Amino acid sequence: MSSPRRWDAALLARVGRLPTTRVDRWLRKLSTFADHGKLWALIGGLLSLQRGRPRRAAVRGVGSLALSSAIVNVVLKRLFQRGRPDQAAVSHTRALRRTLDSHSFPSGHSASAAAFATGVALESPVLGALIAPVALGVGYSRVHVGVHYPGDVAAGMAVGSAVALATQRWWRVRPVEPARVWQAWDAPALPDGEGLVIAVNPRSGREDYDPAADIQELLPRAEVLELREDAGVAELLGEAARSGRARALGVAGGDGSVAAAAAVALEFGLPLAVVPAGTLNHFARDLGVATPPEAAKAVVSGDAVQVDVAEVNGVPFLNTASIGSYPEMVRRRDRLSGRMGKWAALTVAAAQVLRHGSPVELELNGQRVSAWILFIGNGCYVPRGLSPAWRPRLEDGLLDVQYLRADLRFGRTRAVLATLLGVSNHSRSYAEFQASELQVRVLSGPQQVAYDGETGETTSEFVFRKRERLTVYCSR
């Protein structure tokens, strides 16, 4: 017997000689409850009931578990074919109620436990720290009940953790730090929100939550206006700015409402307060304003920054614009991601859209291209490829132009396979460049532009450029 195996057997024997206690029964139950991932499915289900990081942690944890389980049970166990420890030597107070006839190395239970815990920790270190002792307990329980050598458990833990870390290739973890911005010094401090006129879109975000009452409580002197059928964000804030009663403008809603408010703020040279109250809140998240109290604190203290604003044919946008099939792909991805995870949902959405979509013939700054999707970001987005999610900077002065080429043989298949493998940004079907201005001519017929979750005009010529920066309340 080789030296590592001799040490492995010696450690197992030492664990086997531990005195019998009540802990034996609980470790056996823990080991059994972890069969087929039942324990982790339960924890993942509980986490998924909460929006935001807990739900993303559950999706990444369960996805990592499924992938590591397949690698261990389908590939590695068959490759190494190590036999189980001798069950006859295990005390009846510890032994499992059933006999295992599968191979021992590496431990599938340990791989699943480590994959789930690491996946959760990537999205939420606090939740990961709470789950880690349970995962370690599952790993140790496999040695304690005598069905694995310690080396099996250590190898399983290493495989599971590595698989979870590797998921970042397909689905990057969103950074906690906000994007870089220009500092601004000319935003007025508004005690209790006095001088702030804020438009609230009650249809944004959760159906059972209207943020107007919370905003009024946080900023009691602010003028809070709810959108009406005959008056949207632009009308309400435009009237307040023209009347001279607003020292600053505010908006509570999704990205479309924020873009409309930004247009008014730019027109009248006023700072803007953004209260995250939509479903995704892309701009607020990049800015680093996560909650209404954070937005209110910045307004009261007068803390502000300056950010880039882009425009398409004179209409401002803060996040992204697109021509072609991109908006439909994003809608399908978001609809599916709760059931199958973001990476798998993106692959399915890309396959569905590209299967039924038609390419558009374009001229981009004079260069002719045939594309399935054209994406223009207000600043450079990461990760690169079909799933841009956030911006490290909000003041880089650039338009981020990305598109999927449709002029290659088997272009649709290439694009879907590249998405599935997480290498769309390295595929020949993917192209990108950055520019301060982009002129687009549509050669295959008029197309409708979409920006910040809204739809714009339908035409054959578009001009994208940067315009003056916007001052936004934000504490840094």
C-alpha positions as CSV (number, residue, x, y, z in Angstrom):
1,M,0.0,0.0,0.0
2,S,1.4,3.4,-1.0
3,S,2.2,6.0,1.7
4,P,-0.9,8.3,1.1
5,R,-3.2,5.3,1.2
6,R,-1.6,4.0,4.3
7,W,-2.1,7.4,6.0
8,D,-5.7,7.5,4.7
9,A,-6.5,4.1,6.2
10,A,-4.8,5.1,9.5
11,L,-6.9,8.2,9.8
12,L,-10.1,6.3,9.1
13,A,-9.1,3.7,11.7
14,R,-8.5,6.5,14.3
15,V,-12.0,7.9,13.6
16,G,-13.4,4.4,13.9
17,R,-11.9,4.1,17.4
18,L,-13.6,7.2,18.8
19,P,-16.0,6.4,21.7
20,T,-19.7,6.0,21.0
21,T,-21.8,9.1,21.8
22,R,-25.1,10.6,21.0
23,V,-23.4,12.5,18.2
24,D,-23.1,9.3,16.2
25,R,-26.9,9.2,15.5
26,W,-27.0,12.9,14.4
27,L,-24.0,12.5,12.1
28,R,-25.7,9.5,10.5
29,K,-28.9,11.5,10.0
30,L,-26.9,14.4,8.5
31,S,-25.1,12.1,6.1
32,T,-28.4,10.4,5.1
33,F,-30.3,13.7,4.7
34,A,-27.5,14.9,2.3
35,D,-28.3,12.0,-0.1
36,H,-29.1,13.1,-3.6
37,G,-28.6,16.8,-2.6
38,K,-31.9,16.9,-0.5
39,L,-30.3,19.0,2.2
40,W,-28.9,21.6,-0.2
41,A,-32.1,21.7,-2.3
42,L,-34.0,22.5,0.9
43,I,-31.6,25.3,1.9
44,G,-31.5,26.6,-1.7
45,G,-35.3,26.7,-1.8
46,L,-35.4,28.7,1.4
47,L,-32.8,31.2,0.1
48,S,-34.6,31.6,-3.2
49,L,-37.7,32.9,-1.4
50,Q,-35.8,36.2,-0.9
51,R,-34.9,38.5,-3.8
52,G,-31.4,39.8,-4.5
53,R,-28.2,38.1,-3.3
54,P,-29.9,35.2,-1.4
55,R,-31.7,34.1,-4.6
56,R,-28.6,34.5,-6.7
57,A,-26.7,32.6,-4.1
58,A,-29.2,29.8,-4.2
59,V,-29.1,29.6,-8.0
60,R,-25.3,29.5,-8.1
61,G,-25.1,27.0,-5.2
62,V,-27.6,24.6,-6.8
63,G,-26.0,25.0,-10.2
64,S,-22.5,24.3,-8.9
65,L,-23.8,21.3,-7.0
66,A,-25.4,19.8,-10.1
67,L,-22.3,20.3,-12.2
68,S,-19.9,18.9,-9.6
69,S,-22.1,15.9,-8.9
70,A,-22.1,15.0,-12.6
71,I,-18.3,15.4,-12.8
72,V,-17.7,13.2,-9.7
73,N,-20.2,10.5,-10.3
74,V,-20.0,10.2,-14.1
75,V,-16.3,10.8,-14.6
76,L,-14.0,10.7,-11.6
77,K,-15.5,7.7,-9.7
78,R,-15.3,5.6,-12.8
79,L,-11.8,6.8,-13.6
80,F,-10.3,6.0,-10.2
81,Q,-12.6,3.1,-9.1
82,R,-11.5,3.0,-5.5
83,G,-13.3,0.6,-3.3
84,R,-15.2,1.5,-0.2
85,P,-13.8,1.0,3.3
86,D,-14.6,-2.3,5.0
87,Q,-18.1,-1.9,6.4
88,A,-17.8,-4.9,8.7
89,A,-15.5,-2.8,11.0
90,V,-18.1,0.0,11.5
91,S,-20.0,0.1,14.7
92,H,-23.7,-0.5,14.3
93,T,-24.4,2.9,16.0
94,R,-22.7,4.6,13.1
95,A,-23.3,2.4,10.1
96,L,-25.8,3.5,7.5
97,R,-28.9,1.5,7.1
98,R,-28.1,0.6,3.4
99,T,-25.1,-0.8,1.7
100,L,-23.3,1.3,-0.9
101,D,-21.9,-0.4,-4.0
102,S,-20.5,2.7,-5.8
103,H,-16.9,3.7,-5.9
104,S,-15.4,5.7,-3.1
105,F,-13.1,8.3,-4.6
106,P,-13.8,11.2,-4.6
107,S,-16.8,11.7,-2.2
108,G,-19.9,12.8,-4.1
109,H,-21.5,14.1,-0.9
110,S,-18.4,16.2,0.0
111,A,-18.2,17.6,-3.6
112,S,-21.9,18.6,-3.5
113,A,-21.5,20.2,-0.1
114,A,-18.4,22.2,-1.0
115,A,-19.9,23.2,-4.4
116,F,-23.1,24.5,-2.8
117,A,-21.3,26.3,0.1
118,T,-18.7,27.9,-2.2
119,G,-21.3,28.9,-4.8
120,V,-23.4,30.6,-2.0
121,A,-20.3,32.3,-0.6
122,L,-19.4,33.8,-3.9
123,E,-22.7,35.7,-4.0
124,S,-23.0,36.3,-0.2
125,P,-20.0,35.7,2.1
126,V,-22.2,36.0,5.2
127,L,-24.6,33.2,4.0
128,G,-21.6,31.2,2.9
129,A,-20.0,31.4,6.3
130,L,-23.2,30.2,7.9
131,I,-23.5,27.2,5.5
132,A,-19.8,26.2,5.6
133,P,-20.0,24.4,9.0
134,V,-22.9,22.3,7.7
135,A,-20.9,21.4,4.6
136,L,-17.9,20.5,6.6
137,G,-20.2,18.4,8.9
138,V,-21.5,16.5,5.9
139,G,-18.0,15.8,4.7
140,Y,-16.8,14.6,8.1
141,S,-20.0,12.5,8.5
142,R,-19.0,10.4,5.5
143,V,-15.8,9.4,7.3
144,H,-17.6,9.0,10.7
145,V,-20.2,6.5,9.3
146,G,-17.3,4.6,7.6
147,V,-18.3,4.9,3.9
148,H,-15.4,7.1,2.8
149,Y,-11.7,7.5,3.5
150,P,-10.6,11.0,4.7
151,G,-8.8,11.4,1.3
152,D,-12.1,10.8,-0.5
153,V,-13.7,13.7,1.4
154,A,-10.8,16.0,0.9
155,A,-10.7,15.4,-2.8
156,G,-14.5,15.8,-3.1
157,M,-14.3,19.1,-1.3
158,A,-11.5,20.3,-3.6
159,V,-13.5,19.3,-6.7
160,G,-16.7,20.9,-5.5
161,S,-15.0,24.2,-4.6
162,A,-13.2,24.3,-7.9
163,V,-16.4,23.8,-9.9
164,A,-18.2,26.5,-8.0
165,L,-15.3,28.9,-8.6
166,A,-15.2,28.0,-12.2
167,T,-18.9,29.1,-12.6
168,Q,-17.6,32.7,-12.7
169,R,-16.5,32.0,-16.3
170,W,-20.1,31.8,-17.3
171,W,-21.7,34.0,-14.7
172,R,-19.5,36.6,-13.1
173,V,-20.1,37.6,-9.5
174,R,-21.3,41.2,-9.4
175,P,-18.8,43.3,-7.4
176,V,-19.8,45.0,-4.2
177,E,-17.9,48.2,-4.9
178,P,-19.9,50.8,-6.9
179,A,-18.6,52.0,-10.3
180,R,-16.0,54.8,-10.6
181,V,-17.6,58.3,-11.1
182,W,-16.6,61.9,-11.3
183,Q,-16.9,63.8,-8.0
184,A,-19.2,66.8,-8.1
185,W,-19.4,69.7,-5.7
186,D,-22.4,71.7,-6.8
187,A,-25.4,69.7,-5.5
188,P,-27.3,71.5,-2.8
189,A,-27.9,69.9,0.6
190,L,-31.6,69.6,1.1
191,P,-32.5,69.1,4.8
192,D,-35.5,66.7,5.1
193,G,-35.7,66.9,1.3
194,E,-36.8,70.6,1.2
195,G,-36.6,71.7,-2.4
196,L,-36.7,68.2,-3.9
197,V,-39.5,67.3,-6.3
198,I,-39.6,63.6,-6.8
199,A,-41.8,61.6,-9.3
200,V,-42.8,58.1,-8.2
201,N,-43.8,55.4,-10.5
202,P,-46.1,53.1,-8.5
203,R,-46.1,50.5,-11.3
204,S,-42.4,49.8,-11.0
205,G,-41.0,47.0,-8.8
206,R,-43.2,44.8,-6.7
207,E,-46.9,45.0,-7.3
208,D,-47.7,45.1,-3.6
209,Y,-45.3,48.0,-2.8
210,D,-45.8,51.7,-3.4
211,P,-42.6,53.6,-2.4
212,A,-44.3,57.0,-2.1
213,A,-45.1,56.6,1.6
214,D,-41.6,55.5,2.5
215,I,-40.1,58.4,0.6
216,Q,-42.3,60.9,2.3
217,E,-41.3,59.5,5.7
218,L,-37.6,59.7,4.8
219,L,-37.8,63.1,3.2
220,P,-40.9,64.8,4.8
221,R,-40.4,68.2,3.2
222,A,-39.9,66.8,-0.3
223,E,-42.7,67.2,-2.9
224,V,-43.7,63.6,-3.8
225,L,-45.7,63.3,-7.0
226,E,-47.2,60.0,-8.2
227,L,-47.5,59.3,-12.0
228,R,-50.9,59.6,-13.5
229,E,-52.4,58.4,-16.8
230,D,-52.2,62.0,-18.1
231,A,-48.8,62.9,-16.6
232,G,-45.6,60.8,-16.7
233,V,-42.1,61.4,-15.3
234,A,-41.2,64.0,-17.9
235,E,-44.4,66.0,-17.5
236,L,-44.4,66.1,-13.7
237,L,-40.7,67.0,-13.3
238,G,-40.7,69.3,-16.3
239,E,-43.6,71.4,-14.8
240,A,-41.8,71.5,-11.4
241,A,-38.5,72.6,-13.0
242,R,-40.2,75.3,-15.1
243,S,-42.1,76.7,-12.1
244,G,-38.8,77.3,-10.3
245,R,-39.9,75.4,-7.1
246,A,-37.5,72.6,-7.6
247,R,-33.8,72.9,-6.4
248,A,-33.3,69.2,-7.4
249,L,-35.3,66.5,-9.1
250,G,-35.9,63.0,-8.0
251,V,-37.3,59.7,-9.4
252,A,-38.4,56.5,-7.8
253,G,-38.9,53.7,-10.4
254,G,-37.2,51.5,-12.9
255,D,-34.5,52.3,-15.4
256,G,-37.0,53.7,-17.9
257,S,-38.4,56.2,-15.4
258,V,-34.8,57.1,-14.3
259,A,-33.8,57.8,-17.9
260,A,-36.9,60.1,-18.4
261,A,-36.0,62.0,-15.2
262,A,-32.4,62.3,-16.3
263,A,-33.5,64.0,-19.5
264,V,-35.4,66.7,-17.6
265,A,-32.6,67.2,-15.1
266,L,-30.1,67.7,-18.0
267,E,-32.5,70.1,-19.7
268,F,-32.8,72.4,-16.7
269,G,-29.4,71.8,-15.2
270,L,-30.6,70.3,-11.9
271,P,-29.1,67.5,-9.9
272,L,-31.0,64.2,-9.8
273,A,-31.9,61.9,-6.9
274,V,-32.4,58.3,-7.8
275,V,-34.4,56.1,-5.5
276,P,-34.2,52.4,-6.4
277,A,-37.8,51.2,-6.7
278,G,-37.8,49.2,-9.9
279,T,-37.3,45.5,-10.6
280,L,-33.7,45.5,-11.7
281,N,-32.4,49.0,-10.9
282,H,-29.3,48.7,-13.2
283,F,-28.3,52.3,-13.0
284,A,-28.8,52.6,-9.2
285,R,-26.8,49.4,-8.6
286,D,-23.9,50.6,-10.7
287,L,-24.1,53.9,-8.9
288,G,-23.9,52.2,-5.5
289,V,-27.4,53.4,-4.3
290,A,-28.9,50.2,-3.0
291,T,-31.8,51.4,-0.8
292,P,-34.2,54.4,-0.4
293,P,-32.5,55.4,2.9
294,E,-29.1,55.6,1.1
295,A,-30.6,57.9,-1.6
296,A,-32.3,60.1,1.1
297,K,-29.1,60.4,3.1
298,A,-27.2,61.7,0.0
299,V,-30.0,64.3,-0.6
300,V,-29.9,65.6,2.9
301,S,-26.1,65.8,3.0
302,G,-25.6,67.1,-0.5
303,D,-23.3,64.3,-1.5
304,A,-23.2,64.0,-5.3
305,V,-21.2,62.6,-8.3
306,Q,-21.2,63.1,-12.0
307,V,-21.9,60.3,-14.5
308,D,-21.8,60.0,-18.3
309,V,-25.1,60.2,-20.2
310,A,-25.4,58.8,-23.7
311,E,-28.1,59.7,-26.3
312,V,-29.6,58.1,-29.4
313,N,-31.0,60.6,-31.9
314,G,-31.1,63.2,-29.2
315,V,-32.9,61.1,-26.6
316,P,-30.8,60.5,-23.4
317,F,-30.2,57.0,-21.9
318,L,-28.2,55.9,-18.9
319,N,-27.6,52.2,-19.4
320,T,-27.9,50.5,-22.7
321,A,-29.5,50.8,-26.1
322,S,-30.0,48.1,-28.8
323,I,-31.1,47.3,-32.3
324,G,-32.2,43.8,-33.4
325,S,-33.0,40.8,-31.2
326,Y,-31.2,41.8,-28.0
327,P,-34.3,43.2,-26.0
328,E,-36.2,40.0,-26.8
329,M,-33.3,37.8,-25.7
330,V,-33.0,39.7,-22.4
331,R,-36.7,39.4,-21.7
332,R,-36.6,35.6,-22.3
333,R,-33.4,35.2,-20.2
334,D,-34.9,37.1,-17.3
335,R,-38.1,35.0,-17.5
336,L,-36.2,31.8,-17.5
337,S,-33.4,32.6,-15.0
338,G,-35.4,31.9,-11.9
339,R,-36.0,28.3,-13.0
340,M,-32.6,27.4,-14.5
341,G,-30.0,29.9,-13.5
342,K,-28.7,32.9,-15.5
343,W,-26.2,31.0,-17.7
344,A,-28.6,28.2,-18.8
345,A,-31.4,30.8,-19.3
346,L,-29.1,32.9,-21.4
347,T,-28.2,29.9,-23.6
348,V,-31.9,28.9,-24.1
349,A,-32.9,32.5,-24.7
350,A,-30.2,33.0,-27.3
351,A,-31.2,29.7,-29.1
352,Q,-34.8,30.7,-29.2
353,V,-34.2,34.3,-30.4
354,L,-31.6,33.4,-33.0
355,R,-33.8,30.5,-34.3
356,H,-36.7,32.7,-35.2
357,G,-35.0,36.1,-35.6
358,S,-33.7,37.7,-38.8
359,P,-30.3,39.4,-39.1
360,V,-30.1,43.1,-39.8
361,E,-27.8,44.7,-42.4
362,L,-26.0,47.7,-40.8
363,E,-23.3,50.3,-41.4
364,L,-21.5,51.1,-38.2
365,N,-19.4,54.3,-38.7
366,G,-19.2,53.4,-42.4
367,Q,-18.3,49.7,-41.9
368,R,-20.9,47.3,-43.3
369,V,-21.9,44.4,-41.0
370,S,-24.6,41.8,-40.9
371,A,-25.7,41.3,-37.2
372,W,-28.2,39.4,-35.2
373,I,-27.9,41.7,-32.2
374,L,-26.4,45.2,-31.8
375,F,-25.7,46.4,-28.2
376,I,-24.6,49.9,-27.3
377,G,-23.6,50.6,-23.7
378,N,-23.2,53.9,-21.9
379,G,-19.7,53.0,-20.8
380,C,-18.0,49.7,-21.0
381,Y,-19.8,46.7,-19.6
382,V,-18.5,43.5,-18.1
383,P,-18.5,40.5,-18.5
384,R,-17.9,40.7,-22.2
385,G,-20.1,38.7,-24.5
386,L,-23.8,38.2,-24.6
387,S,-24.4,38.8,-20.9
388,P,-23.1,42.3,-20.0
389,A,-24.2,43.0,-16.5
390,W,-22.4,46.0,-14.9
391,R,-19.9,48.8,-15.5
392,P,-16.7,49.3,-13.5
393,R,-16.8,53.0,-14.5
394,L,-19.6,55.5,-15.2
395,E,-17.4,58.2,-16.6
396,D,-15.1,56.6,-19.2
397,G,-16.5,58.8,-22.1
398,L,-17.1,55.7,-24.3
399,L,-19.9,53.9,-26.0
400,D,-19.5,50.1,-25.7
401,V,-20.5,48.6,-29.1
402,Q,-21.0,44.8,-29.2
403,Y,-22.7,42.7,-31.8
404,L,-23.2,39.1,-33.0
405,R,-22.2,38.6,-36.6
406,A,-24.6,37.0,-38.9
407,D,-22.3,36.7,-42.0
408,L,-20.6,33.5,-40.9
409,R,-21.4,29.9,-41.9
410,F,-23.4,28.3,-39.1
411,G,-23.5,31.7,-37.4
412,R,-26.5,30.8,-35.2
413,T,-25.0,27.5,-34.1
414,R,-21.7,29.2,-33.4
415,A,-23.3,31.9,-31.2
416,V,-25.4,29.4,-29.2
417,L,-22.5,27.0,-28.6
418,A,-20.2,29.9,-27.6
419,T,-22.9,31.1,-25.1
420,L,-23.2,27.6,-23.7
421,L,-19.5,27.2,-23.2
422,G,-19.1,30.7,-21.8
423,V,-16.7,31.8,-24.5
424,S,-19.0,34.1,-26.6
425,N,-16.5,37.0,-26.3
426,H,-13.8,34.7,-27.8
427,S,-16.0,33.5,-30.7
428,R,-15.5,34.7,-34.3
429,S,-19.2,35.4,-34.3
430,Y,-18.8,38.1,-31.6
431,A,-17.3,41.6,-32.4
432,E,-16.8,44.7,-30.3
433,F,-15.3,48.2,-30.3
434,Q,-15.5,51.4,-28.3
435,A,-16.2,54.9,-29.7
436,S,-17.3,58.3,-28.5
437,E,-19.8,58.5,-31.3
438,L,-21.6,55.8,-33.4
439,Q,-23.5,56.4,-36.6
440,V,-25.7,53.5,-37.6
441,R,-27.4,53.1,-41.0
442,V,-29.9,50.2,-41.3
443,L,-29.7,48.8,-44.8
444,S,-32.3,46.1,-44.5
445,G,-35.3,48.3,-43.5
446,P,-36.3,50.5,-40.6
447,Q,-35.6,49.1,-37.1
448,Q,-36.9,50.1,-33.7
449,V,-34.3,51.2,-31.1
450,A,-34.7,50.1,-27.4
451,Y,-33.0,51.9,-24.5
452,D,-33.2,51.5,-20.7
453,G,-36.1,49.1,-20.9
454,E,-38.2,51.4,-23.2
455,T,-38.8,51.4,-26.9
456,G,-37.9,54.4,-29.1
457,E,-38.5,55.5,-32.7
458,T,-38.4,53.2,-35.8
459,T,-36.1,54.6,-38.4
460,S,-33.1,53.7,-40.6
461,E,-30.5,56.1,-39.2
462,F,-29.3,56.4,-35.6
463,V,-26.6,58.6,-34.1
464,F,-25.3,57.5,-30.7
465,R,-23.1,59.9,-28.8
466,K,-22.1,61.2,-25.3
467,R,-23.5,64.4,-24.0
468,E,-22.9,66.5,-20.9
469,R,-22.5,64.7,-17.6
470,L,-25.4,64.4,-15.1
471,T,-25.0,65.3,-11.4
472,V,-26.6,62.6,-9.3
473,Y,-27.0,62.4,-5.5
474,C,-24.8,59.6,-4.1
475,S,-22.8,59.1,-0.9
476,R,-19.3,57.7,-1.5
